[in-house]
Amino acid sequence: MSEGHRYSPRTAIAVVVANMVGTGVFTSIGFQILDIQSSFVLLMLWLVGGLLALCGALTYAELASRLPRSGGEYNFLSQLYHPAVGFVSGWVSLTVGFAAPTALAAMTFAAYLDSAVGHLLPVNRQFAALLLVLVITFVHGRDHKASGGLQNWFTLIKILLIALFVTAVTLSTDTPQPVHLLPGEGDGALLLSSAFAVSLIYVNYAYTGWNAATYITGEIENPARSVPLVLIGGTAIVIVLYLALNATFLYAVPMDLLAGKVEAGVIVAENTFGALGAMLMGGMLSLLLISTVSAMLMAGPRVLQVMGEDFRLFRMLAVKNAGGVPRRAVYTQGGLAALFILTSTFESVLVFSGFILGLSSLATVLGIFVLRARHGEGREPDVAAYRTWAYPLPPLIYGAIMLWTLGFITVDRPLEAGAAAVIIALGLVCYLLTERHSRAGKSH
């Protein structure tokens, strides 16, 4: 693939940042405040979640460097464990991982757009969400230049708007609230409490997307060198953005105004700038979500593409256009997202998506031990590949925190864990059917 048919590292970083920064950071702090009233512990939530994502990124960086192919977890798990494990991960990405969150982000975009301009120009929310998905799907299905340009610009707009929001609110707040950067009495117990564990689930979901660059590894310039820098750099940028945003929320308004509320960003803007501020915040959030929808529609189809390369039943999804873009996979992913928007059945899926995606990333991170045990330390041909910094601490830290979180969900929310088990079982059934279909095709 020529350089003109690849994404630059800058575009890949934009994909990582845009995948991660969605609505989660603007909507979850209100629910965290219900059980945690310490500003130090609240900020520690976002720092711990960020460090968890960074540990995952450091580990994925080595996996991507040594197993350089698009597809993310599908590629890694297929090579590290068994094709069936990779297929189930790809199945999860198809049914839960991308289409449903894409639809949710598009519908949230429409809701914020309506809140910003609805009093001037009525907005049909379903139509606006569908239109956004269809336009972005068309652009990403054209070529790498158009796709990368769209992603770069809207991600840059996202970062600038967040920086503008943080600066404007900080400078305009008349009665700032105390934000403690050091622990106080009782904070130690809170850090080890069930309330912290529950809140960390939502924080982890807000950080989901740090691994986005691994889905397009095969289409990034010099992937063995670029992907590690992209994963680590993109995740570091988001950690800074998230800490700045949450510190700004806590600085600008009393906690009781945010407690239990979804629209934290709008509340802070309205209290700081009045009704006009709330309207502008709605418009800002709608713009932020364009890059989120775009990033998901860029990364997700690459999983379908590599599955099409490996499984005869999905072969049509592996076809690329003259510019090297898997157009059919892009259109399929966009069509699935549009279907979710039309039916609105995806909300029940999102309840347990954090659990099942966390399970997939956990298996992938622990796969670094399998890879090193299998190939040793430097005897294989890829001795120039990236090595995880401070190994084995990053995968051990990630594994310990993720196991703690998933264990808590399993015990406290067995229905969600059971639903995830059903999705995994269906994926295994589909794998057996595709294998049988492939064998039947070869026999003919």
Residue pairs with C-beta under 8 A, 6 or more apart in sequence:
1 218
1 219
1 324
3 221
4 144
4 145
5 143
5 144
5 219
5 323
5 324
6 144
6 219
6 220
6 221
6 324
7 15
7 144
7 147
7 148
7 216
7 219
7 220
7 221
8 148
8 220
8 221
9 220
9 221
9 226
9 229
9 230
10 152
11 148
11 151
11 152
12 213
12 216
12 220
12 226
12 227
12 230
12 234
13 213
13 230
13 233
13 234
13 237
14 151
14 152
14 155
14 156
14 291
14 295
15 151
15 155
15 212
15 213
15 216
15 234
15 295
15 298
15 299
16 209
16 210
16 212
16 213
16 230
16 231
16 233
16 234
16 235
16 238
17 155
17 158
17 159
17 234
17 237
17 238
18 151
18 154
18 155
18 158
18 209
18 291
18 292
18 294
18 295
19 208
19 209
19 210
19 212
19 292
19 295
19 296
19 299
20 53
20 206
20 207
20 208
20 209
20 210
20 212
20 234
20 235
20 238
21 158
21 162
21 238
21 241
21 242
21 288
21 291
21 292
22 101
22 105
22 108
22 206
22 209
22 288
22 289
22 292
23 104
23 105
23 108
23 285
23 289
23 292
24 202
24 203
24 205
24 206
24 208
25 206
25 241
25 242
25 245
25 246
26 245
26 263
26 264
26 265
26 285
27 262
27 263
27 264
27 265
28 199
28 202
28 203
28 205
28 206
28 264
29 42
29 246
29 249
29 250
29 258
29 264
30 258
30 259
30 260
30 261
30 262
30 264
31 199
31 202
31 260
32 42
32 45
32 199
32 202
32 203
33 42
33 255
33 258
33 259
33 260
34 259
34 260
35 195
35 198
35 199
36 42
36 45
36 190
36 195
36 196
36 199
37 255
38 180
38 184
38 186
38 187
38 190
39 177
39 178
39 179
39 180
39 250
40 180
40 181
40 182
40 183
40 184
40 187
41 183
41 187
41 190
41 191
41 196
42 246
42 250
43 179
43 181
43 243
43 246
43 247
43 250
44 191
45 196
45 199
45 200
45 203
46 203
46 239
46 242
46 243
46 246
47 239
47 243
48 200
48 203
48 401
49 200
49 203
49 204
49 206
49 207
49 242
50 207
50 235
50 238
50 239
50 242
50 243
51 239
51 397
52 204
52 207
52 397
52 398
52 401
52 402
53 204
53 207
53 210
53 235
53 238
53 239
54 210
54 232
54 235
54 236
54 239
54 394
55 365
55 393
55 394
55 395
55 397
55 398
56 210
56 211
56 361
56 365
56 394
56 398
57 210
57 211
57 231
57 232
57 234
57 235
58 231
58 232
58 388
58 389
58 390
58 394
59 364
59 365
59 368
59 388
59 394
59 395
59 398
60 76
60 210
60 211
60 214
60 231
60 364
60 365
61 227
61 228
61 231
61 232
61 386
61 388
62 228
62 368
62 371
62 385
62 386
62 387
62 388
62 391
63 76
63 80
63 214
63 364
63 367
63 368
63 371
64 213
64 214
64 217
64 223
64 227
64 228
64 231
65 223
65 224
65 225
65 227
65 228
65 382
65 385
65 386
66 371
66 375
66 380
66 382
66 385
66 386
67 75
67 76
67 79
67 80
67 371
68 217
68 218
68 223
68 224
68 227
69 75
69 217
69 218
69 306
70 214
70 215
70 216
70 217
70 218
70 219
70 302
70 303
70 305
70 306
71 78
71 86
71 90
71 214
71 215
71 217
71 302
71 303
71 305
71 306
71 307
72 89
72 93
72 211
72 212
72 214
72 215
72 299
72 302
72 303
73 86
73 89
73 90
73 93
73 211
73 214
73 360
73 361
73 363
73 364
74 86
74 87
74 89
74 90
74 93
74 303
74 306
74 307
75 86
75 214
75 217
75 306
76 86
76 214
76 364
76 367
77 85
77 86
77 88
77 89
77 360
77 363
77 364
77 367
78 85
78 86
78 87
78 310
79 86
80 364
80 367
80 370
80 371
81 363
81 367
81 370
83 310
83 431
84 428
84 431
85 363
87 307
87 311
87 427
87 430
87 431
87 434
88 424
88 427
88 428
88 431
89 360
89 363
89 364
90 303
90 304
90 306
90 307
91 423
91 426
91 427
91 430
91 431
92 356
92 357
92 360
92 423
92 424
92 427
93 300
93 303
94 303
94 304
94 307
94 336
95 349
95 423
96 349
96 350
96 353
96 356
96 357
96 423
97 300
97 303
97 353
97 357
97 360
98 296
98 297
98 299
98 300
98 303
98 333
98 337
99 300
99 333
99 336
99 337
99 339
99 340
99 346
100 340
100 346
100 349
100 350
100 353
101 296
101 350
101 353
102 133
102 293
102 296
102 297
102 300
102 333
102 337
102 340
103 129
103 133
103 337
103 338
103 340
103 341
103 346
104 346
104 347
104 350
105 289
105 292
105 293
105 296
106 129
106 130
106 132
106 133
106 289
106 293
106 337
106 341
107 125
107 126
107 129
107 341
108 285
108 289
109 128
109 129
109 132
109 286
109 289
109 290
109 293
110 123
110 125
110 126
110 128
110 129
110 132
110 286
111 125
112 282
112 283
112 285
112 286
112 289
113 123
113 128
113 282
113 283
113 286
114 123
114 125
114 128
114 282
115 266
115 278
115 279
115 282
116 279
116 280
116 281
116 282
116 283
116 286
117 123
117 283
126 341
126 342
129 341
130 338
130 341
130 342
132 290
132 293
133 293
133 297
133 334
133 337
133 338
133 341
134 334
134 338
136 150
136 290
136 293
136 294
136 297
136 334
137 297
137 330
137 331
137 333
137 334
137 335
137 337
139 146
139 147
139 150
139 294
140 146
140 147
140 150
140 294
140 297
140 298
140 301
140 325
140 330
140 334
141 321
141 325
141 327
141 330
141 331
141 334
142 323
142 325
143 321
143 323
143 325
144 219
144 323
144 324
144 325
147 298
147 325
150 294
151 291
151 294
151 295
151 298
154 287
154 290
154 291
154 294
155 291
155 295
157 287
157 291
158 287
158 288
158 291
159 237
159 241
161 284
161 287
161 288
162 241
162 244
162 245
162 288
165 245
165 248
165 265
165 269
165 281
165 284
166 244
166 245
166 248
168 272
168 273
169 248
169 251
169 252
169 268
169 269
169 272
170 248
170 251
170 252
172 272
172 273
173 251
173 252
173 272
176 251
176 252
177 250
177 251
177 252
177 253
177 254
177 255
179 247
179 250
179 251
190 196
194 408
194 412
197 404
197 405
197 408
198 408
198 412
200 401
200 405
201 354
201 405
201 408
201 409
202 354
204 354
204 358
204 402
204 405
205 353
205 354
206 242
207 238
207 242
208 354
208 357
209 295
210 231
210 234
210 235
210 238
211 231
211 361
212 234
212 295
212 299
213 220
213 227
213 230
213 231
213 234
214 227
214 231
215 299
215 300
215 302
215 303
216 298
216 299
216 302
217 223
217 227
218 302
219 302
219 324
220 226
220 227
220 230
224 382
224 384
224 385
224 386
225 386
228 386
248 268
249 258
249 264
249 265
249 268
252 268
252 271
252 272
253 267
253 268
253 271
253 272
257 267
257 271
258 264
258 267
258 268
261 267
265 281
265 284
265 285
266 278
266 281
266 282
266 285
268 281
269 277
269 278
269 280
269 281
270 277
270 278
270 281
273 280
296 337
297 330
297 333
297 334
297 337
300 333
301 326
301 329
301 330
301 332
301 333
302 326
302 329
304 314
304 317
304 326
304 329
304 332
304 333
305 317
305 318
305 320
305 326
305 329
306 318
307 314
307 317
307 318
308 314
308 315
308 316
308 317
308 318
308 319
308 326
308 329
309 315
309 318
311 434
311 438
312 434
312 437
312 438
312 441
313 433
313 434
313 437
313 438
314 434
316 328
317 326
317 328
317 329
317 332
318 326
318 329
319 326
319 327
319 328
320 326
320 327
321 327
340 346
351 416
351 419
352 416
352 417
352 419
352 420
352 423
354 409
355 406
355 409
355 413
355 416
355 417
355 420
356 420
356 423
356 424
358 402
358 405
358 406
359 406
359 420
361 402
362 398
362 399
362 402
362 403
362 406
365 395
365 398
365 399
365 402
366 395
366 399
368 388
368 391
368 392
368 395
369 392
369 395
388 394
388 395
409 416
409 417
410 417
